[in-house]
Amino acid sequence: MARRHDDAPDEDIPGRIQALPVRRPGSVIAGVIVALLALMLIQGMVTNQRLDWPTVWKYLFNENVIAGIGWTLVLTVASMLIAIILAVLLAVMRKSINPVLRGVSWFYIWFFRGTPVYTQLIFWGLFAVLVPSFVLGIPFTSVQFWSLDTDTLNNVVQPGFLAAVIGLALNEAAYLAEIVRAGLEAVDPGQAEAAKALGMRRSLIMRRIILPQAMRIIVPPTGNETIGMLKTTSLVMAVPFSLELQFATNAIANRIYKPIPLLIVACIWYLIITTILMIGQSYLERHFGRGFDARPIGPRGKKTPLPGKTEGEPHDDTEKTNQAAFVGLNA
């Protein structure tokens, strides 16, 4: 039997080739050029007096700016929660055997993906004019059990807040629905068939079998959509909603006649929040990606070597993944 690769003694072998790495000066030169360009850009931004960095530091922690950050986060979280719930519902409707449910889901996605979010926000800002009151009663009759004036809601919450949240959530749900549908369809249908054979209900199969596996595919684009939602909140001035970060910095800029420093303030805070969201996204991807990541196979991975190896071939393939599926073919 051939000696294990990692157990072989370090002895002199006649004619052994002393391989040297190929020199690649192009990558070094490219790295130097990019580093110089980056340093020039940083130096130009720091020394450019037109950017007015003292004004940037003065208003970076302004109370109106901090309050705008809070409202921006509230808009983002509330809109994404509603959008995720709607997206899962729409994705399940797209896969339903009922043609009415499939048609309604398709129409919703078609409409909200086909119209600009700014236009939708303007529409929701005018919703109180179009629908002055909500009425609960018997359809197609004058019988009413309950009614609520739309203007009354503005006395309960911040004016324009509900319109902004609803407009952002309904638009985002159309995009998330396609992401969820792609994740659901990526799961092997044989697993659902096996669950049906065990007598599981469709709702239980979706909740316990399909969705947990689909999350590995759903989470990365959903994280991107969350970051996009954070920046889309800058459009809620169309409602109008005047408390979020972009509107707060614009109001200060219009008052002191210095738009550029306040734009930099908004950019800095958006970058900080986006960085935090990206870190959280990486942890979620790692959590839902357990069992799918590349792992060493063999002694280094604390697993038995794969069968079918020839004599003298290393038994620890650290670059190969998911080979357990082929064990039956090699046996």
Contacts in CASP RR format, 6 or more apart in sequence:
PFRMAT RR
TARGET T0000
AUTHOR 0000-0000-0000
METHOD contacts of the structure
MODEL  1
MARRHDDAPDEDIPGRIQALPVRRPGSVIAGVIVALLALMLIQGMVTNQR
LDWPTVWKYLFNENVIAGIGWTLVLTVASMLIAIILAVLLAVMRKSINPV
LRGVSWFYIWFFRGTPVYTQLIFWGLFAVLVPSFVLGIPFTSVQFWSLDT
DTLNNVVQPGFLAAVIGLALNEAAYLAEIVRAGLEAVDPGQAEAAKALGM
RRSLIMRRIILPQAMRIIVPPTGNETIGMLKTTSLVMAVPFSLELQFATN
AIANRIYKPIPLLIVACIWYLIITTILMIGQSYLERHFGRGFDARPIGPR
GKKTPLPGKTEGEPHDDTEKTNQAAFVGLNA
1 311 0 8 1.000
2 311 0 8 1.000
2 312 0 8 1.000
3 312 0 8 1.000
4 315 0 8 1.000
5 312 0 8 1.000
5 313 0 8 1.000
5 314 0 8 1.000
5 315 0 8 1.000
6 299 0 8 1.000
6 314 0 8 1.000
6 316 0 8 1.000
45 51 0 8 1.000
46 53 0 8 1.000
50 260 0 8 1.000
51 260 0 8 1.000
51 261 0 8 1.000
51 264 0 8 1.000
52 258 0 8 1.000
52 260 0 8 1.000
52 261 0 8 1.000
53 261 0 8 1.000
55 256 0 8 1.000
55 258 0 8 1.000
55 261 0 8 1.000
55 262 0 8 1.000
56 261 0 8 1.000
56 264 0 8 1.000
56 265 0 8 1.000
56 268 0 8 1.000
59 65 0 8 1.000
59 249 0 8 1.000
59 252 0 8 1.000
59 261 0 8 1.000
59 262 0 8 1.000
59 265 0 8 1.000
60 265 0 8 1.000
60 268 0 8 1.000
60 269 0 8 1.000
62 252 0 8 1.000
62 265 0 8 1.000
64 248 0 8 1.000
64 251 0 8 1.000
64 252 0 8 1.000
65 245 0 8 1.000
65 248 0 8 1.000
65 249 0 8 1.000
65 252 0 8 1.000
65 265 0 8 1.000
65 269 0 8 1.000
67 243 0 8 1.000
67 248 0 8 1.000
68 243 0 8 1.000
68 244 0 8 1.000
68 245 0 8 1.000
68 247 0 8 1.000
68 248 0 8 1.000
69 245 0 8 1.000
69 269 0 8 1.000
69 273 0 8 1.000
70 245 0 8 1.000
71 243 0 8 1.000
71 244 0 8 1.000
71 245 0 8 1.000
72 230 0 8 1.000
72 233 0 8 1.000
72 244 0 8 1.000
72 245 0 8 1.000
72 246 0 8 1.000
72 273 0 8 1.000
73 273 0 8 1.000
75 161 0 8 1.000
75 164 0 8 1.000
75 165 0 8 1.000
75 168 0 8 1.000
75 233 0 8 1.000
75 236 0 8 1.000
75 241 0 8 1.000
75 244 0 8 1.000
76 226 0 8 1.000
76 229 0 8 1.000
76 230 0 8 1.000
76 233 0 8 1.000
78 165 0 8 1.000
78 169 0 8 1.000
79 164 0 8 1.000
79 165 0 8 1.000
79 167 0 8 1.000
79 168 0 8 1.000
79 169 0 8 1.000
79 172 0 8 1.000
79 229 0 8 1.000
79 233 0 8 1.000
80 169 0 8 1.000
80 172 0 8 1.000
80 225 0 8 1.000
80 226 0 8 1.000
80 229 0 8 1.000
82 165 0 8 1.000
82 166 0 8 1.000
82 169 0 8 1.000
82 173 0 8 1.000
83 168 0 8 1.000
83 169 0 8 1.000
83 170 0 8 1.000
83 172 0 8 1.000
83 173 0 8 1.000
83 176 0 8 1.000
83 229 0 8 1.000
84 173 0 8 1.000
84 176 0 8 1.000
84 222 0 8 1.000
86 169 0 8 1.000
86 170 0 8 1.000
86 173 0 8 1.000
86 176 0 8 1.000
86 177 0 8 1.000
87 172 0 8 1.000
87 173 0 8 1.000
87 175 0 8 1.000
87 176 0 8 1.000
87 177 0 8 1.000
87 179 0 8 1.000
87 180 0 8 1.000
88 180 0 8 1.000
88 211 0 8 1.000
90 105 0 8 1.000
90 108 0 8 1.000
90 109 0 8 1.000
90 173 0 8 1.000
90 174 0 8 1.000
90 177 0 8 1.000
90 180 0 8 1.000
91 105 0 8 1.000
91 177 0 8 1.000
91 178 0 8 1.000
91 180 0 8 1.000
91 181 0 8 1.000
91 184 0 8 1.000
92 206 0 8 1.000
93 101 0 8 1.000
93 102 0 8 1.000
93 104 0 8 1.000
93 105 0 8 1.000
94 102 0 8 1.000
94 105 0 8 1.000
94 106 0 8 1.000
94 109 0 8 1.000
94 177 0 8 1.000
94 181 0 8 1.000
95 181 0 8 1.000
95 184 0 8 1.000
95 185 0 8 1.000
96 102 0 8 1.000
96 105 0 8 1.000
105 177 0 8 1.000
108 173 0 8 1.000
108 174 0 8 1.000
108 177 0 8 1.000
109 174 0 8 1.000
109 177 0 8 1.000
109 178 0 8 1.000
111 174 0 8 1.000
112 120 0 8 1.000
112 170 0 8 1.000
112 171 0 8 1.000
112 173 0 8 1.000
112 174 0 8 1.000
113 174 0 8 1.000
113 175 0 8 1.000
117 167 0 8 1.000
117 168 0 8 1.000
117 171 0 8 1.000
117 232 0 8 1.000
117 235 0 8 1.000
118 235 0 8 1.000
118 238 0 8 1.000
120 167 0 8 1.000
120 170 0 8 1.000
120 171 0 8 1.000
121 163 0 8 1.000
121 164 0 8 1.000
121 167 0 8 1.000
121 168 0 8 1.000
121 235 0 8 1.000
121 236 0 8 1.000
121 238 0 8 1.000
121 239 0 8 1.000
122 238 0 8 1.000
122 239 0 8 1.000
124 163 0 8 1.000
124 164 0 8 1.000
124 166 0 8 1.000
124 167 0 8 1.000
124 239 0 8 1.000
125 160 0 8 1.000
125 163 0 8 1.000
125 238 0 8 1.000
125 239 0 8 1.000
125 240 0 8 1.000
127 150 0 8 1.000
127 163 0 8 1.000
128 150 0 8 1.000
128 151 0 8 1.000
128 154 0 8 1.000
131 150 0 8 1.000
132 149 0 8 1.000
132 150 0 8 1.000
132 151 0 8 1.000
133 147 0 8 1.000
133 148 0 8 1.000
133 149 0 8 1.000
133 150 0 8 1.000
134 147 0 8 1.000
134 148 0 8 1.000
134 150 0 8 1.000
135 144 0 8 1.000
135 146 0 8 1.000
135 147 0 8 1.000
136 144 0 8 1.000
136 145 0 8 1.000
136 146 0 8 1.000
136 147 0 8 1.000
137 143 0 8 1.000
137 144 0 8 1.000
137 145 0 8 1.000
137 146 0 8 1.000
153 162 0 8 1.000
154 160 0 8 1.000
158 241 0 8 1.000
158 243 0 8 1.000
159 241 0 8 1.000
160 239 0 8 1.000
160 240 0 8 1.000
160 241 0 8 1.000
161 241 0 8 1.000
163 239 0 8 1.000
163 241 0 8 1.000
164 233 0 8 1.000
164 236 0 8 1.000
164 239 0 8 1.000
164 241 0 8 1.000
168 229 0 8 1.000
168 232 0 8 1.000
168 233 0 8 1.000
168 236 0 8 1.000
172 225 0 8 1.000
172 229 0 8 1.000
172 232 0 8 1.000
175 225 0 8 1.000
176 222 0 8 1.000
176 225 0 8 1.000
179 218 0 8 1.000
179 221 0 8 1.000
179 222 0 8 1.000
179 225 0 8 1.000
180 214 0 8 1.000
180 218 0 8 1.000
182 217 0 8 1.000
182 218 0 8 1.000
183 214 0 8 1.000
183 217 0 8 1.000
183 218 0 8 1.000
184 210 0 8 1.000
184 211 0 8 1.000
184 214 0 8 1.000
186 214 0 8 1.000
186 217 0 8 1.000
187 209 0 8 1.000
187 210 0 8 1.000
187 213 0 8 1.000
187 214 0 8 1.000
191 209 0 8 1.000
191 210 0 8 1.000
191 213 0 8 1.000
192 205 0 8 1.000
192 209 0 8 1.000
192 210 0 8 1.000
195 204 0 8 1.000
195 205 0 8 1.000
195 208 0 8 1.000
195 209 0 8 1.000
196 205 0 8 1.000
200 208 0 8 1.000
200 209 0 8 1.000
212 288 0 8 1.000
215 288 0 8 1.000
216 285 0 8 1.000
216 288 0 8 1.000
216 289 0 8 1.000
216 292 0 8 1.000
219 281 0 8 1.000
219 284 0 8 1.000
219 285 0 8 1.000
219 288 0 8 1.000
220 281 0 8 1.000
220 285 0 8 1.000
223 277 0 8 1.000
223 281 0 8 1.000
223 284 0 8 1.000
226 277 0 8 1.000
226 281 0 8 1.000
227 274 0 8 1.000
227 277 0 8 1.000
227 278 0 8 1.000
230 270 0 8 1.000
230 273 0 8 1.000
230 274 0 8 1.000
230 277 0 8 1.000
231 270 0 8 1.000
233 244 0 8 1.000
233 245 0 8 1.000
233 246 0 8 1.000
234 244 0 8 1.000
234 245 0 8 1.000
234 246 0 8 1.000
234 247 0 8 1.000
236 244 0 8 1.000
236 247 0 8 1.000
237 244 0 8 1.000
237 246 0 8 1.000
237 247 0 8 1.000
241 247 0 8 1.000
242 251 0 8 1.000
245 266 0 8 1.000
245 269 0 8 1.000
245 270 0 8 1.000
246 266 0 8 1.000
249 262 0 8 1.000
249 263 0 8 1.000
249 265 0 8 1.000
249 266 0 8 1.000
250 259 0 8 1.000
250 262 0 8 1.000
252 262 0 8 1.000
253 259 0 8 1.000
253 261 0 8 1.000
253 262 0 8 1.000
253 263 0 8 1.000
292 322 0 8 1.000
293 321 0 8 1.000
294 319 0 8 1.000
294 321 0 8 1.000
295 301 0 8 1.000
295 321 0 8 1.000
296 303 0 8 1.000
296 316 0 8 1.000
296 318 0 8 1.000
297 303 0 8 1.000
297 305 0 8 1.000
297 306 0 8 1.000
297 316 0 8 1.000
297 317 0 8 1.000
297 318 0 8 1.000
297 320 0 8 1.000
297 323 0 8 1.000
298 304 0 8 1.000
298 305 0 8 1.000
298 306 0 8 1.000
298 315 0 8 1.000
298 316 0 8 1.000
298 317 0 8 1.000
299 305 0 8 1.000
299 315 0 8 1.000
299 316 0 8 1.000
300 316 0 8 1.000
300 318 0 8 1.000
301 316 0 8 1.000
305 315 0 8 1.000
305 316 0 8 1.000
306 315 0 8 1.000
306 317 0 8 1.000
306 323 0 8 1.000
306 327 0 8 1.000
306 330 0 8 1.000
307 327 0 8 1.000
307 330 0 8 1.000
307 331 0 8 1.000
308 330 0 8 1.000
309 315 0 8 1.000
317 323 0 8 1.000
END
